[in-house]
């Protein structure tokens, strides 16, 4: 994939959006008559007000206390990229803080708006996001952010995330006792309507005649037992705006889904990593996309031998690329330690170590920008292989010989429900230190080591990675490629 450099910080505007269809500026919620907000015949249908303070979300996103979104991006990128608070050029009140706006929009919450005549789910979301972004125009001088003067402001020049009043559907389950359609059954009567965290490519022309092009859109609240939105989902959605893609199985029907499909799970922000520790301590993006954005250093093992890897927090973080006989396929090695935001990377007591990834750019070139590099859907009647796949030390299903000895791994995660252990490292048990590609096959190709072997290359080709050090900020690996 062509690199997408994101190597300078960007201003971010957080919009706390309330929905006031009557335009009266009054919260009409009555606990004895919640139908005032949920009855389509009511003038207050879809009304929903935020209950968060601007200061709370300023601190969540921008306070440099080791826990905020700015801290997360600075750590993950080695100080190459982060979001800082956008300046409110024309404050509505003296207590307005930079980086956060509170707006009341004169229409129903988008989950209610979609039920009104003339709207679909897509058009309601489009209208809400468009009009909320347009309402920011009188507070921000957007033209000064069009650095290349092309009339278009990209998310690395200025980012906007909308926190809609109510819950985020990606984290909060509905109320099974409330007989209402999905997205209208959050278990809080005053916040019945929900949005699902998304990144939306919508064009909004400002009064300065520049176009805003991409927005993150999430719920204000995460879930009832952890009310306020944490940084994981916003961090994931803002990464989308920069060009990152999902690494979970999208566009696959429930009937056709394979629950053990080997997605990166918690080892990438763009998979399940955004939900780690309740979203308070999201894990890093996978090395493929960190390289794409220029957020880590690239080393290349063109020859067999010993190479040194450095962790992200060492200040010298790098990823080792190991070419194979197939120019589309290669392996990536990185150090991931249970420190900083990744202290909850796995649920076991390990310290971390080397993680090995298999990359197939033949898959990525077709499916990455469609957010389906790892999907288990059947676009042409069969599943395509994964373009970005982790090769864990433990966690794949195992194949044994007649004597009960382990032979190799099968194509899927094991069905015992345990979290995969991805780390390789030197220890008293020599098996923890050695990765052998011939033990791992493609989930769709079922071909070991590589998905495709070029003509003249033996299918016995394999990559051996011996880790020479215990887990630490500097670890050496010995690379050996053979055809036997």
C-alpha positions as CSV (number, residue, x, y, z in Angstrom):
1,X,0.0,0.0,0.0
2,X,1.1,3.6,-0.7
3,X,2.3,5.2,2.6
4,X,0.0,7.8,4.1
5,X,2.2,10.1,6.1
6,X,0.6,11.6,9.3
7,X,3.6,13.2,10.9
8,X,2.5,16.5,12.5
9,X,-0.2,17.1,15.1
10,X,-3.7,18.1,14.2
11,X,-6.3,20.3,15.9
12,X,-9.4,18.5,17.1
13,X,-12.9,19.9,17.8
14,X,-15.2,17.9,20.1
15,X,-18.9,18.7,19.6
16,X,-21.3,17.8,22.4
17,X,-24.6,17.7,20.4
18,X,-28.0,17.9,22.0
19,X,-31.2,17.5,20.0
20,X,-34.1,19.9,20.6
21,X,-36.7,19.4,17.9
22,X,-39.1,22.0,19.3
23,X,-36.4,24.6,19.5
24,X,-37.5,25.8,22.9
25,X,-34.2,25.2,24.7
26,X,-36.0,23.2,27.4
27,X,-35.5,19.6,28.5
28,X,-39.0,18.1,28.3
29,X,-38.1,14.7,29.8
30,X,-40.7,13.7,32.4
31,X,-39.9,10.3,34.1
32,X,-43.7,9.8,34.4
33,X,-44.2,10.4,30.7
34,X,-41.2,9.2,28.8
35,X,-43.4,8.8,25.7
36,X,-43.2,12.6,25.2
37,X,-39.7,11.9,23.7
38,X,-40.5,8.6,22.0
39,X,-44.0,9.1,20.5
40,X,-43.6,10.1,16.9
41,X,-46.7,12.3,17.3
42,X,-45.2,14.4,20.1
43,X,-43.5,17.7,19.2
44,X,-40.6,16.6,21.4
45,X,-40.1,13.3,19.6
46,X,-36.3,12.5,19.5
47,X,-35.4,15.2,22.0
48,X,-32.2,14.2,23.8
49,X,-29.8,16.4,25.8
50,X,-26.2,15.9,26.7
51,X,-25.4,15.6,30.4
52,X,-21.6,16.0,30.2
53,X,-19.6,19.0,31.0
54,X,-17.2,20.5,28.4
55,X,-14.4,20.4,31.0
56,X,-14.9,16.6,31.4
57,X,-14.4,15.9,27.8
58,X,-11.6,18.4,27.5
59,X,-9.8,16.5,30.2
60,X,-10.6,13.1,28.6
61,X,-9.2,14.1,25.3
62,X,-6.5,16.8,26.0
63,X,-5.3,16.8,29.6
64,X,-1.8,15.4,29.6
65,X,-2.1,13.2,32.7
66,X,-1.1,9.9,31.1
67,X,-4.6,8.8,30.4
68,X,-6.0,11.0,27.7
69,X,-6.4,10.7,24.0
70,X,-3.5,13.1,23.4
71,X,-1.3,10.9,25.6
72,X,-2.4,7.8,23.8
73,X,-1.5,9.1,20.3
74,X,1.8,10.6,21.5
75,X,2.8,7.3,23.0
76,X,1.6,5.0,20.1
77,X,3.3,7.2,17.4
78,X,6.5,7.9,19.3
79,X,5.6,11.6,19.4
80,X,5.0,11.9,15.7
81,X,1.3,12.6,15.7
82,X,-1.5,13.6,18.2
83,X,-4.6,15.7,18.4
84,X,-4.6,19.0,20.3
85,X,-7.5,21.3,21.2
86,X,-8.8,23.4,18.3
87,X,-9.1,27.1,19.1
88,X,-12.6,28.5,19.4
89,X,-12.2,31.7,17.5
90,X,-15.7,33.1,18.4
91,X,-16.7,31.8,21.8
92,X,-20.5,31.8,22.6
93,X,-19.8,32.4,26.3
94,X,-16.9,33.5,28.5
95,X,-16.5,30.0,29.9
96,X,-16.1,28.3,26.5
97,X,-13.0,26.1,26.5
98,X,-10.9,25.5,23.4
99,X,-11.4,22.1,21.8
100,X,-15.0,21.6,22.9
101,X,-18.3,23.0,21.7
102,X,-21.8,22.4,23.1
103,X,-24.6,22.7,20.5
104,X,-28.3,22.2,20.6
105,X,-29.6,21.2,17.2
106,X,-33.3,22.0,16.1
107,X,-34.1,18.5,15.0
108,X,-34.6,15.0,16.5
109,X,-31.8,12.7,17.5
110,X,-30.7,10.9,14.2
111,X,-32.0,7.5,15.5
112,X,-35.4,9.2,15.8
113,X,-35.1,11.3,12.7
114,X,-34.7,8.2,10.5
115,X,-38.3,7.1,11.5
116,X,-39.8,10.3,10.1
117,X,-41.2,10.5,6.6
118,X,-38.6,11.1,3.9
119,X,-35.7,9.7,5.9
120,X,-33.7,6.5,5.9
121,X,-31.1,5.5,8.4
122,X,-28.3,6.8,6.1
123,X,-30.0,10.1,5.1
124,X,-30.9,10.8,8.8
125,X,-27.3,10.3,9.9
126,X,-26.0,12.3,6.9
127,X,-28.3,15.3,7.7
128,X,-27.4,15.2,11.4
129,X,-23.7,15.1,10.9
130,X,-23.8,17.7,8.0
131,X,-25.9,20.2,10.0
132,X,-23.9,19.7,13.2
133,X,-20.6,20.4,11.4
134,X,-22.2,23.4,9.6
135,X,-23.3,24.8,13.0
136,X,-19.6,24.9,14.0
137,X,-18.9,27.4,11.3
138,X,-19.8,30.5,13.3
139,X,-17.3,29.5,16.1
140,X,-14.3,28.5,14.0
141,X,-12.3,30.3,11.3
142,X,-11.9,27.2,9.1
143,X,-10.1,28.8,6.2
144,X,-6.8,29.1,8.2
145,X,-6.6,25.3,8.4
146,X,-6.5,24.8,4.7
147,X,-2.7,24.7,4.7
148,X,-2.3,23.6,1.0
149,X,-5.0,26.1,-0.1
150,X,-6.8,23.4,-2.2
151,X,-10.2,24.4,-0.8
152,X,-10.4,21.2,1.2
153,X,-9.7,20.6,4.9
154,X,-8.6,17.0,5.5
155,X,-8.7,15.3,9.0
156,X,-5.0,15.7,9.5
157,X,-5.5,19.5,9.0
158,X,-8.5,19.7,11.3
159,X,-10.5,16.9,12.9
160,X,-14.0,16.9,14.3
161,X,-15.7,14.3,16.5
162,X,-19.4,14.5,17.4
163,X,-20.5,13.1,20.7
164,X,-24.2,12.7,20.3
165,X,-26.4,12.9,23.4
166,X,-27.1,9.4,24.6
167,X,-25.3,6.1,24.3
168,X,-22.9,4.7,21.8
169,X,-24.5,1.5,20.3
170,X,-21.1,-0.2,19.8
171,X,-20.7,-0.6,23.6
172,X,-24.2,-0.4,25.2
173,X,-26.7,-3.2,24.9
174,X,-30.4,-2.3,24.6
175,X,-33.1,-2.9,27.2
176,X,-34.7,-6.3,26.5
177,X,-37.8,-5.2,28.5
178,X,-38.4,-2.2,26.2
179,X,-40.3,-3.1,23.0
180,X,-38.7,-0.7,20.5
181,X,-36.5,-1.2,17.4
182,X,-32.8,-1.3,17.7
183,X,-31.0,2.0,18.4
184,X,-34.2,3.2,20.3
185,X,-34.0,1.0,23.4
186,X,-31.1,2.2,25.5
187,X,-31.8,1.3,29.2
188,X,-32.1,5.0,30.3
189,X,-35.5,6.5,29.5
190,X,-34.1,10.0,29.0
191,X,-31.4,8.7,26.6
192,X,-33.4,6.1,24.6
193,X,-31.8,6.9,21.3
194,X,-28.3,5.6,20.3
195,X,-25.8,6.1,17.5
196,X,-23.2,3.6,16.4
197,X,-19.6,4.9,16.4
198,X,-18.7,5.7,12.8
199,X,-16.4,7.6,10.5
200,X,-18.3,9.5,7.9
201,X,-17.1,11.0,4.6
202,X,-19.5,13.9,4.2
203,X,-18.7,17.2,2.5
204,X,-19.7,20.4,4.3
205,X,-18.9,23.7,2.8
206,X,-18.2,26.5,5.3
207,X,-18.9,30.2,5.0
208,X,-15.2,30.6,4.1
209,X,-15.8,28.5,1.0
210,X,-13.6,25.6,2.2
211,X,-14.9,22.1,2.4
212,X,-14.8,19.9,5.5
213,X,-14.6,16.3,4.4
214,X,-14.6,13.7,7.2
215,X,-16.1,13.4,10.7
216,X,-16.2,11.0,13.6
217,X,-19.6,10.3,15.1
218,X,-20.1,8.5,18.5
219,X,-22.4,8.5,21.4
220,X,-21.8,10.7,24.4
221,X,-22.0,7.8,26.9
222,X,-20.3,4.5,26.6
223,X,-22.6,2.3,28.8
224,X,-24.7,2.4,31.9
225,X,-22.0,1.0,34.2
226,X,-19.3,3.2,32.7
227,X,-21.2,6.3,31.8
228,X,-18.9,8.6,30.0
229,X,-17.3,7.8,26.7
230,X,-13.7,6.6,27.1
231,X,-10.9,7.2,24.6
232,X,-10.9,3.8,22.9
233,X,-13.9,4.3,20.5
234,X,-13.1,7.9,19.6
235,X,-9.4,7.0,19.1
236,X,-10.5,4.2,16.7
237,X,-12.9,6.5,14.7
238,X,-10.5,9.3,14.5
239,X,-7.9,6.9,13.1
240,X,-10.4,6.0,10.4
241,X,-10.6,9.6,9.3
242,X,-6.8,9.6,8.9
243,X,-7.1,6.6,6.6
244,X,-6.9,3.6,8.9
245,X,-9.2,0.6,8.2
246,X,-11.0,-1.9,10.3
247,X,-9.4,-5.2,11.0
248,X,-12.5,-7.1,12.2
249,X,-14.7,-9.2,10.0
250,X,-17.1,-6.8,8.3
251,X,-20.0,-7.4,5.9
252,X,-20.4,-11.0,7.0
253,X,-23.9,-12.2,7.9
254,X,-24.4,-13.9,11.2
255,X,-25.4,-17.1,9.4
256,X,-22.0,-17.1,7.6
257,X,-19.8,-15.7,10.3
258,X,-16.9,-17.8,11.6
259,X,-16.4,-16.8,15.3
260,X,-12.8,-18.2,15.3
261,X,-11.7,-16.3,12.2
262,X,-8.2,-15.2,13.1
263,X,-8.6,-11.4,13.1
264,X,-6.0,-9.4,15.2
265,X,-8.5,-9.1,18.0
266,X,-7.1,-7.0,20.9
267,X,-3.7,-6.5,19.3
268,X,-4.8,-3.7,17.1
269,X,-6.8,-0.5,17.8
270,X,-8.6,-1.1,14.6
271,X,-9.9,-4.5,15.8
272,X,-10.9,-5.1,19.4
273,X,-8.0,-3.2,20.9
274,X,-10.1,0.0,21.3
275,X,-12.3,-1.7,24.0
276,X,-9.4,-2.9,26.2
277,X,-9.8,-2.0,29.9
278,X,-13.2,-0.5,29.1
279,X,-11.7,1.7,26.4
280,X,-9.6,3.5,29.0
281,X,-6.3,1.9,27.9
282,X,-6.7,1.0,24.1
283,X,-3.9,-1.0,22.5
284,X,-1.7,0.3,19.7
285,X,-2.6,0.1,16.0
286,X,-1.1,-3.0,14.2
287,X,2.4,-2.5,12.7
288,X,1.1,-2.6,9.2
289,X,-0.9,0.6,9.6
290,X,1.7,2.3,11.9
291,X,4.1,1.8,9.1
292,X,1.6,3.1,6.6
293,X,1.3,6.4,8.6
294,X,5.0,6.7,9.3
295,X,4.5,6.2,13.1
296,X,7.3,3.7,13.6
297,X,10.7,3.0,12.0
298,X,11.1,0.3,9.4
299,X,14.0,-2.1,9.4
300,X,14.4,-4.8,6.7
301,X,15.9,-8.3,6.9
302,X,17.0,-8.8,3.4
303,X,19.6,-11.3,4.5
304,X,19.5,-14.0,7.1
305,X,21.2,-13.0,10.4
306,X,20.6,-11.2,13.7
307,X,18.5,-8.1,13.9
308,X,17.6,-5.8,16.8
309,X,14.1,-4.6,17.6
310,X,13.2,-1.7,19.9
311,X,9.9,-1.1,21.8
312,X,7.7,1.9,21.2
313,X,8.5,3.4,24.6
314,X,12.2,3.0,24.1
315,X,12.1,6.1,21.9
316,X,13.6,4.1,19.1
317,X,10.6,1.9,18.2
318,X,10.9,-0.1,15.0
319,X,9.3,-2.9,13.0
320,X,11.3,-5.5,11.2
321,X,10.1,-6.5,7.7
322,X,11.1,-10.0,6.5
323,X,10.7,-10.6,2.8
324,X,9.8,-14.0,1.4
325,X,10.1,-15.5,-2.1
326,X,6.6,-14.2,-2.9
327,X,6.9,-10.4,-3.3
328,X,3.3,-9.9,-2.1
329,X,3.9,-11.7,1.1
330,X,6.2,-10.8,4.0
331,X,6.4,-11.0,7.8
332,X,6.5,-8.2,10.3
333,X,8.1,-8.5,13.7
334,X,7.7,-6.0,16.6
335,X,8.1,-5.7,20.3
336,X,4.9,-5.3,22.3
337,X,5.4,-4.9,26.0
338,X,2.7,-4.7,28.7
339,X,3.5,-1.1,29.7
340,X,2.0,2.3,29.1
341,X,-1.3,2.1,27.4
342,X,-0.6,-1.6,26.6
343,X,-0.4,-2.7,30.2
344,X,-3.6,-4.7,29.7
345,X,-2.6,-6.1,26.3
346,X,-3.3,-9.6,27.4
347,X,-5.1,-11.0,30.4
348,X,-2.3,-13.4,31.5
349,X,0.8,-12.6,33.6
350,X,3.3,-12.4,30.7
351,X,5.4,-9.3,30.2
352,X,5.2,-9.2,26.4
353,X,7.8,-9.9,23.8
354,X,8.0,-10.3,20.0
355,X,4.9,-10.5,17.9
356,X,5.0,-12.0,14.4
357,X,2.5,-10.9,11.7
358,X,2.0,-12.3,8.2
359,X,1.1,-9.8,5.5
360,X,-0.3,-10.5,2.1
361,X,-0.5,-7.4,-0.1
362,X,-2.2,-9.2,-2.9
363,X,-5.2,-9.4,-0.5
364,X,-4.6,-5.9,0.9
365,X,-4.3,-4.2,-2.5
366,X,-7.9,-5.4,-3.3
367,X,-9.5,-5.3,0.1
368,X,-7.7,-2.9,2.5
369,X,-9.5,0.3,1.5
370,X,-12.8,-1.6,1.6
371,X,-12.1,-2.4,5.2
372,X,-12.2,-6.1,4.4
373,X,-8.6,-7.2,4.6
374,X,-9.5,-9.7,7.3
375,X,-13.2,-10.3,6.7
376,X,-14.6,-13.8,6.6
377,X,-17.2,-12.9,4.0
378,X,-17.5,-14.8,0.6
379,X,-17.1,-12.1,-2.1
380,X,-16.8,-14.7,-4.9
381,X,-18.3,-17.7,-3.3
382,X,-15.4,-18.4,-1.0
383,X,-13.5,-16.7,1.8
384,X,-10.5,-14.7,0.8
385,X,-7.4,-15.0,3.0
386,X,-6.3,-12.4,5.5
387,X,-4.0,-9.6,4.4
388,X,-3.0,-8.8,7.9
389,X,-2.8,-11.7,10.3
390,X,-1.1,-12.3,13.6
391,X,0.8,-15.5,14.2
392,X,0.4,-16.1,18.0
393,X,2.6,-18.5,20.0
394,X,-0.5,-19.9,21.6
395,X,-4.2,-19.7,20.7
396,X,-4.6,-21.3,17.3
397,X,-6.3,-24.7,17.1
398,X,-3.8,-27.5,17.2
399,X,-3.3,-30.6,15.1
400,X,-1.8,-33.7,16.7
401,X,-0.4,-36.9,15.4
402,X,-1.6,-40.4,16.3
403,X,0.6,-40.4,19.4
404,X,-0.8,-37.1,20.7
405,X,2.2,-35.0,19.7
406,X,1.7,-31.5,18.4
407,X,2.3,-31.3,14.7
408,X,1.2,-27.8,13.5
409,X,-1.5,-25.2,14.0
410,X,-4.8,-25.3,12.1
411,X,-6.3,-22.2,10.3
412,X,-8.5,-20.8,13.1
413,X,-8.3,-19.7,16.7
414,X,-8.9,-22.4,19.2
415,X,-12.5,-22.9,20.4
416,X,-11.6,-22.9,24.2
417,X,-12.4,-19.2,24.5
418,X,-9.0,-18.3,25.8
419,X,-7.2,-15.1,24.7
420,X,-4.4,-15.8,22.3
421,X,-0.9,-15.3,23.6
422,X,1.1,-13.7,20.8
423,X,4.5,-13.3,22.4
424,X,7.8,-15.0,21.6
425,X,10.7,-14.5,24.0
426,X,13.7,-16.3,25.5
427,X,12.9,-18.3,28.6
428,X,13.7,-21.5,30.4
429,X,11.3,-23.2,28.0
430,X,13.0,-23.1,24.6
431,X,9.6,-23.4,22.8
432,X,8.7,-19.8,23.8
433,X,11.6,-18.5,21.8
434,X,11.1,-20.0,18.3
435,X,8.6,-19.1,15.6
436,X,8.5,-21.5,12.6
437,X,6.3,-20.4,9.7
438,X,5.6,-24.0,8.6
439,X,3.4,-24.4,11.7
440,X,1.0,-21.8,10.5
441,X,-1.4,-21.9,7.5
442,X,-3.7,-19.3,5.8
443,X,-7.2,-19.4,7.0
444,X,-8.6,-19.6,3.5
445,X,-5.6,-20.9,1.4
446,X,-4.8,-23.7,4.0
447,X,-1.3,-23.4,2.7
448,X,1.5,-23.5,5.3
449,X,4.1,-20.7,5.6
450,X,2.8,-18.7,2.6
451,X,-0.6,-18.4,0.9
452,X,1.0,-18.7,-2.6
453,X,4.4,-20.2,-3.6
454,X,5.9,-18.7,-6.8
455,X,7.0,-21.1,-9.5
456,X,10.3,-22.8,-8.6
457,X,9.9,-22.2,-4.9
458,X,9.6,-25.3,-2.8
459,X,6.5,-25.6,-0.6
460,X,9.0,-26.6,2.1
461,X,10.1,-23.0,2.3
462,X,9.9,-21.7,5.8
463,X,10.9,-18.8,8.0
464,X,12.5,-19.5,11.4
465,X,12.7,-16.6,13.9
466,X,14.6,-17.3,17.1
467,X,14.2,-14.7,19.8
468,X,17.5,-14.3,21.6
469,X,16.4,-12.1,24.6
470,X,13.9,-12.0,27.4
471,X,11.1,-9.5,27.1
472,X,12.5,-5.9,27.2
473,X,12.8,-2.7,25.3
474,X,15.6,-4.1,23.1
475,X,15.4,-7.6,21.8
476,X,17.4,-9.4,19.2
477,X,16.1,-12.0,16.7
478,X,17.9,-14.5,14.5
479,X,16.3,-14.8,11.0
480,X,16.8,-18.0,9.0
481,X,15.0,-18.9,5.8
482,X,15.2,-22.4,4.4
483,X,13.6,-24.7,1.8
484,X,13.8,-28.0,3.6
